[in-house]
Amino acid sequence: MFGIVRPCRHRLSEGLRTEWMAHLCGLCLALRGDHGQLARIVTNYDGLLVSVLTDAQTGRAGAARRTAGPCPLRGMRTATVAHGEGARLAASVSLVLASAKIRDHIADRNGLLRRRPVAAAARRVAAGWDRAGARAGGSLGFDTAVLLDAVDRQTDVERAAGAGTPLTAVTEPTETATAAAFAHTAVLAGRPGNAAPLAEAGRLFGRLAHLLDAVEDQEKDAAEGAWNPLTATGATRAEARRLCDDAVHGIRLALRDVDFADARLAHVLLVHELPRAVDRAFGTTACPHAGPAAHGDGTPQQPGPYPAPHPYGTPGPYAEPHPYGQPPQGQHPYGAQQSGRPPYGQA
């Protein structure tokens, strides 16, 4: 399971935890239903954000649920899972972006992909996922050509990058792909006015995901002789940290302009959890809960040498949003307001 948004269960209320699992299982089952059992391996924590954003704008989450049968990953329990256009778009995007990750690893000659027969088989799988994702996306009015173009351009961008190349030049294809995916949730939800701010949020999320992946993999890439954005461009981790913090703040600002029907889960994942994802990648914080639910994957994190980001955890103009269930005096707890807008300006 991959992805940067891995909330620790102790930070989600029971209701939001149930919703988060509904989207995760819904993505997995949409992949199986549309693309077969093998496609389920691309289920990821970040892909479900597409499904979450779709539901958050429609306000009809209950109508987009079904009961799924027992699953070993749920202890052979049934569950209520997300289904419908949001989950299917999440599956389409996940397939295409997973194929990009495979091709990137082939180009970098990572691990077993150094072997030609393995690389050839992986290319066939990636090509099949591209076609399947395109078919599914087309049925939802989403042209995956923008994703495929980004995938194709990524290799050329990396080949052209060298010392002094801005990190944002390397992350641009990923930014473009995620911007398109986030924006299309507004189309599915029937809220075209949300497309522009969601595209901006998606662009910055793509930058963040790319950079955090580079930070977490830098040592392993160096040991394997694989290409890494930080190493190739000579960028420091401090520079990468600054770009990550700016992206987190930019996402929060963009979400203030989105007209949500029910922003609760989207707000938790994209406003509360992203700063923690940055801290986790740079080793500047550790979850105090040591159980298997920590960070969603149970992996303990060790503190590192990099300072905490400026806007979060320290006084400043962009203070940490209040915890769910404890809104400031006079603020409606993420419900309808006279303006009809969620209270991002209060965060």
VOLUMRO-633858 format. One record per residue (C-alpha): y, z, x. Coordinates in steps of 0.1 Angstrom, whole numbers. Layout:
<atoms>
@y:Y	z:Z	x:X
...
</atoms>
This chain:
<atoms>
@y:0	z:0	x:0
@y:33	z:-10	x:15
@y:70	z:-5	x:5
@y:99	z:17	x:13
@y:104	z:34	x:-20
@y:76	z:61	x:-20
@y:89	z:90	x:-40
@y:73	z:124	x:-34
@y:59	z:136	x:-67
@y:77	z:170	x:-66
@y:110	z:151	x:-69
@y:100	z:133	x:-101
@y:98	z:150	x:-135
@y:65	z:147	x:-153
@y:80	z:120	x:-176
@y:94	z:99	x:-147
@y:63	z:103	x:-127
@y:43	z:90	x:-156
@y:67	z:60	x:-159
@y:65	z:53	x:-122
@y:27	z:52	x:-123
@y:29	z:30	x:-155
@y:49	z:4	x:-135
@y:27	z:7	x:-104
@y:-5	z:3	x:-124
@y:11	z:-24	x:-145
@y:19	z:-44	x:-114
@y:-17	z:-41	x:-101
@y:-32	z:-52	x:-135
@y:-7	z:-80	x:-139
@y:-18	z:-93	x:-104
@y:-55	z:-91	x:-115
@y:-49	z:-106	x:-149
@y:-29	z:-136	x:-137
@y:-42	z:-142	x:-102
@y:-77	z:-125	x:-98
@y:-91	z:-94	x:-82
@y:-81	z:-103	x:-46
@y:-44	z:-105	x:-56
@y:-44	z:-68	x:-63
@y:-43	z:-60	x:-26
@y:-6	z:-70	x:-26
@y:3	z:-42	x:-51
@y:32	z:-25	x:-34
@y:58	z:2	x:-41
@y:88	z:-20	x:-39
@y:75	z:-48	x:-61
@y:74	z:-24	x:-91
@y:112	z:-21	x:-89
@y:114	z:-56	x:-106
@y:94	z:-42	x:-135
@y:115	z:-10	x:-136
@y:148	z:-29	x:-136
@y:136	z:-51	x:-165
@y:126	z:-21	x:-186
@y:158	z:-2	x:-177
@y:179	z:-30	x:-191
@y:159	z:-37	x:-223
@y:155	z:-1	x:-233
@y:122	z:-11	x:-249
@y:98	z:5	x:-225
@y:75	z:18	x:-252
@y:70	z:-17	x:-267
@y:60	z:-30	x:-232
@y:31	z:-6	x:-227
@y:-6	z:-8	x:-233
@y:-36	z:15	x:-226
@y:-56	z:5	x:-195
@y:-92	z:14	x:-190
@y:-106	z:39	x:-164
@y:-98	z:31	x:-127
@y:-112	z:47	x:-96
@y:-77	z:51	x:-82
@y:-68	z:72	x:-112
@y:-99	z:93	x:-110
@y:-116	z:71	x:-137
@y:-90	z:81	x:-162
@y:-73	z:58	x:-187
@y:-35	z:54	x:-185
@y:-6	z:39	x:-203
@y:7	z:10	x:-181
@y:36	z:-14	x:-182
@y:29	z:-50	x:-193
@y:48	z:-80	x:-203
@y:75	z:-101	x:-185
@y:88	z:-75	x:-162
@y:53	z:-67	x:-148
@y:44	z:-104	x:-145
@y:77	z:-112	x:-127
@y:69	z:-83	x:-103
@y:35	z:-98	x:-97
@y:48	z:-132	x:-90
@y:74	z:-120	x:-66
@y:49	z:-97	x:-48
@y:25	z:-126	x:-43
@y:51	z:-149	x:-27
@y:66	z:-122	x:-5
@y:31	z:-110	x:6
@y:23	z:-146	x:16
@y:55	z:-145	x:37
@y:43	z:-113	x:54
@y:10	z:-129	x:62
@y:26	z:-160	x:77
@y:50	z:-138	x:97
@y:20	z:-119	x:111
@y:3	z:-151	x:119
@y:34	z:-164	x:138
@y:36	z:-131	x:157
@y:-1	z:-132	x:164
@y:-6	z:-97	x:152
@y:-41	z:-81	x:155
@y:-70	z:-101	x:142
@y:-46	z:-130	x:134
@y:-46	z:-139	x:170
@y:-80	z:-154	x:164
@y:-77	z:-190	x:151
@y:-105	z:-188	x:124
@y:-89	z:-157	x:110
@y:-54	z:-171	x:111
@y:-66	z:-203	x:94
@y:-83	z:-183	x:66
@y:-52	z:-162	x:62
@y:-30	z:-194	x:59
@y:-52	z:-206	x:30
@y:-49	z:-173	x:12
@y:-11	z:-173	x:17
@y:-8	z:-209	x:4
@y:-28	z:-200	x:-27
@y:-6	z:-170	x:-34
@y:25	z:-193	x:-31
@y:11	z:-216	x:-57
@y:0	z:-188	x:-80
@y:33	z:-171	x:-77
@y:52	z:-203	x:-84
@y:31	z:-209	x:-116
@y:36	z:-174	x:-129
@y:73	z:-174	x:-120
@y:78	z:-208	x:-137
@y:63	z:-194	x:-169
@y:90	z:-168	x:-169
@y:118	z:-192	x:-161
@y:120	z:-180	x:-125
@y:120	z:-207	x:-98
@y:102	z:-193	x:-68
@y:115	z:-221	x:-47
@y:143	z:-198	x:-35
@y:116	z:-174	x:-23
@y:95	z:-201	x:-7
@y:127	z:-215	x:10
@y:134	z:-180	x:24
@y:99	z:-177	x:36
@y:101	z:-211	x:54
@y:135	z:-203	x:69
@y:125	z:-169	x:82
@y:104	z:-183	x:111
@y:132	z:-206	x:122
@y:157	z:-178	x:120
@y:135	z:-156	x:142
@y:129	z:-184	x:167
@y:167	z:-189	x:170
@y:175	z:-152	x:174
@y:182	z:-137	x:208
@y:202	z:-111	x:225
@y:234	z:-106	x:206
@y:223	z:-122	x:174
@y:235	z:-100	x:144
@y:207	z:-82	x:127
@y:221	z:-95	x:94
@y:214	z:-131	x:105
@y:178	z:-122	x:108
@y:176	z:-103	x:75
@y:194	z:-131	x:55
@y:162	z:-149	x:42
@y:148	z:-116	x:29
@y:182	z:-107	x:13
@y:183	z:-140	x:-5
@y:148	z:-137	x:-19
@y:152	z:-102	x:-32
@y:186	z:-110	x:-46
@y:171	z:-137	x:-67
@y:143	z:-115	x:-79
@y:166	z:-86	x:-89
@y:190	z:-110	x:-107
@y:163	z:-126	x:-128
@y:155	z:-92	x:-144
@y:188	z:-96	x:-162
@y:177	z:-129	x:-176
@y:144	z:-115	x:-188
@y:162	z:-85	x:-204
@y:188	z:-108	x:-221
@y:217	z:-92	x:-202
@y:231	z:-121	x:-181
@y:262	z:-101	x:-173
@y:240	z:-79	x:-151
@y:229	z:-108	x:-129
@y:257	z:-106	x:-103
@y:256	z:-69	x:-96
@y:218	z:-69	x:-96
@y:219	z:-98	x:-71
@y:241	z:-78	x:-48
@y:218	z:-47	x:-52
@y:188	z:-70	x:-44
@y:205	z:-85	x:-14
@y:212	z:-51	x:1
@y:177	z:-39	x:-8
@y:162	z:-68	x:11
@y:183	z:-60	x:41
@y:172	z:-24	x:40
@y:135	z:-32	x:36
@y:136	z:-56	x:65
@y:154	z:-32	x:88
@y:133	z:-2	x:79
@y:101	z:-23	x:85
@y:115	z:-33	x:119
@y:123	z:3	x:128
@y:89	z:16	x:118
@y:71	z:-12	x:136
@y:91	z:-14	x:168
@y:68	z:6	x:190
@y:36	z:-10	x:177
@y:52	z:-45	x:180
@y:61	z:-38	x:216
@y:25	z:-26	x:224
@y:11	z:-58	x:208
@y:37	z:-81	x:222
@y:48	z:-90	x:187
@y:83	z:-102	x:177
@y:106	z:-75	x:164
@y:142	z:-79	x:152
@y:156	z:-49	x:171
@y:139	z:-58	x:204
@y:147	z:-95	x:201
@y:184	z:-91	x:194
@y:189	z:-61	x:216
@y:203	z:-41	x:187
@y:202	z:-3	x:190
@y:186	z:20	x:165
@y:220	z:35	x:159
@y:233	z:1	x:148
@y:203	z:-4	x:126
@y:209	z:30	x:111
@y:245	z:21	x:103
@y:235	z:-11	x:85
@y:208	z:9	x:65
@y:233	z:35	x:55
@y:258	z:9	x:44
@y:232	z:-9	x:24
@y:222	z:23	x:6
@y:258	z:29	x:-3
@y:263	z:-7	x:-14
@y:233	z:-5	x:-37
@y:247	z:25	x:-54
@y:281	z:8	x:-59
@y:265	z:-23	x:-73
@y:244	z:-3	x:-98
@y:276	z:11	x:-113
@y:284	z:-23	x:-126
@y:250	z:-28	x:-143
@y:247	z:-22	x:-180
@y:215	z:-3	x:-184
@y:199	z:9	x:-216
@y:179	z:36	x:-198
@y:188	z:41	x:-162
@y:168	z:72	x:-154
@y:139	z:59	x:-133
@y:159	z:31	x:-117
@y:185	z:56	x:-107
@y:160	z:79	x:-92
@y:143	z:52	x:-72
@y:174	z:32	x:-60
@y:200	z:60	x:-57
@y:181	z:91	x:-48
@y:150	z:78	x:-30
@y:166	z:51	x:-8
@y:185	z:76	x:15
@y:152	z:95	x:19
@y:134	z:63	x:28
@y:160	z:57	x:56
@y:156	z:93	x:68
@y:118	z:89	x:68
@y:119	z:57	x:88
@y:143	z:71	x:114
@y:124	z:105	x:115
@y:154	z:125	x:106
@y:138	z:145	x:78
@y:105	z:157	x:66
@y:91	z:164	x:32
@y:84	z:202	x:29
@y:55	z:195	x:6
@y:24	z:189	x:27
@y:0	z:179	x:0
@y:-14	z:144	x:-5
@y:15	z:135	x:-28
@y:41	z:138	x:0
@y:62	z:107	x:2
@y:37	z:90	x:-21
@y:12	z:84	x:6
@y:7	z:119	x:20
@y:18	z:110	x:55
@y:37	z:139	x:71
@y:69	z:129	x:89
@y:82	z:144	x:121
@y:119	z:149	x:128
@y:134	z:126	x:154
@y:164	z:122	x:176
@y:186	z:102	x:152
@y:214	z:119	x:133
@y:214	z:121	x:95
@y:234	z:94	x:77
@y:270	z:103	x:71
@y:273	z:99	x:33
@y:242	z:119	x:24
@y:237	z:156	x:29
@y:273	z:161	x:42
@y:306	z:165	x:24
@y:324	z:132	x:19
@y:336	z:107	x:-6
@y:301	z:96	x:-15
@y:283	z:128	x:-22
@y:246	z:130	x:-31
@y:241	z:124	x:-68
@y:231	z:154	x:-88
@y:194	z:161	x:-94
@y:179	z:150	x:-127
@y:179	z:176	x:-153
@y:210	z:194	x:-138
@y:240	z:172	x:-147
@y:274	z:186	x:-140
@y:293	z:204	x:-167
@y:305	z:180	x:-194
@y:284	z:150	x:-182
@y:259	z:135	x:-205
@y:224	z:135	x:-189
@y:220	z:98	x:-184
@y:221	z:90	x:-221
@y:245	z:69	x:-242
@y:281	z:75	x:-237
@y:312	z:62	x:-254
@y:315	z:34	x:-228
@y:279	z:25	x:-232
@y:275	z:26	x:-195
@y:253	z:49	x:-174
@y:274	z:75	x:-154
@y:271	z:60	x:-119
@y:308	z:67	x:-115
@y:298	z:104	x:-117
@y:272	z:102	x:-91
</atoms>
